[in-house]
């Protein structure tokens, strides 16, 4: 049987990209995670972009036999939803810090 790169559904921290890479290359996923973390810190975010691309393009292990176009579309939708959640959380934090600054004014 041909080996395929998929996102892991059993060994995942965020979306299973590093777990899937570990399974594909037969190495510990923790090593892959450490490489991605170091690349994120020292690579000025290029590994973050790579992770997001792989999240969108690499299918989950349980959907690997599905139509590639539908897998890609669902991956893009998942990334878009997660991005919206992050933006909403940042907006709430910014709004909360603006409110706390506005209440400290004295007479």
C-alpha positions in Angstrom: 0.0 0.0 0.0 1.3 3.4 -1.0 2.2 5.7 1.9 0.4 9.1 1.9 1.0 12.3 3.8 -2.0 13.0 6.0 -2.8 15.1 9.1 -2.9 12.8 12.1 -6.2 12.4 13.9 -4.7 10.6 16.8 -1.4 12.4 17.5 -2.3 16.0 17.2 -1.7 19.2 19.2 -3.4 21.8 17.0 -4.5 20.2 13.7 -2.3 17.2 13.3 0.2 18.6 10.8 3.3 17.7 12.8 1.8 14.4 13.9 1.2 13.5 10.3 4.7 14.5 9.2 6.1 12.3 12.1 4.0 9.4 11.0 5.0 9.8 7.4 8.7 10.0 8.1 8.6 7.5 10.9 10.0 9.9 13.5 8.7 11.2 16.8 6.1 14.0 16.2 7.7 15.9 19.2 10.8 16.3 17.1 8.8 17.7 14.2 7.0 20.1 16.6 10.3 21.3 18.0 11.6 21.9 14.5 8.5 23.9 13.6 8.7 25.9 16.9 12.4 26.7 16.2 11.6 27.6 12.6 8.8 29.8 13.8 11.0 31.7 16.2 14.2 31.9 14.1 12.5 31.8 10.6 10.5 35.0 11.2 7.2 33.2 10.8 7.9 31.3 7.6 7.2 28.0 9.4 3.9 29.5 10.6 2.9 30.2 7.0 4.1 26.7 6.0 2.0 25.1 8.8 -1.1 27.0 7.7 -0.6 25.9 4.1 -0.1 22.3 5.1 -3.2 22.6 7.3 -5.2 23.7 4.3 -3.7 21.3 1.7 -2.9 18.1 3.6 -6.0 16.0 4.2 -6.9 14.5 7.5 -6.2 10.8 7.8 -9.9 9.9 7.8 -10.6 11.9 4.7 -7.5 10.9 2.7 -9.6 8.9 0.2 -12.0 11.7 -0.5 -12.0 14.0 -3.5 -8.9 16.2 -3.3 -10.8 19.4 -4.2 -13.3 18.9 -1.4 -10.5 18.2 1.1 -8.8 21.4 0.0 -12.0 23.4 0.3 -12.8 22.1 3.8 -9.2 22.7 4.9 -9.4 26.3 3.6 -12.7 26.8 5.4 -11.2 25.4 8.7 -8.3 27.8 8.4 -10.6 30.7 7.7 -12.8 29.9 10.7 -9.8 29.6 13.0 -8.5 32.9 11.6 -11.8 34.6 12.3 -11.7 33.3 15.9 -8.2 34.7 16.4 -9.2 38.1 15.0 -12.3 38.2 17.2 -10.2 37.3 20.3 -7.7 40.0 19.5 -10.5 42.6 18.9 -12.0 41.7 22.3 -8.6 42.1 24.0 -8.0 45.5 22.3 -11.5 46.7 23.2 -11.0 45.6 26.8 -7.7 47.4 27.0 -9.2 50.6 25.5 -12.1 50.5 28.0 -9.7 50.2 31.0 -7.7 53.2 29.7 -10.8 55.3 29.4 -12.1 54.7 33.0 -8.9 56.0 34.6 -9.5 59.7 33.8 -9.7 62.0 36.7 -11.8 65.1 36.8 
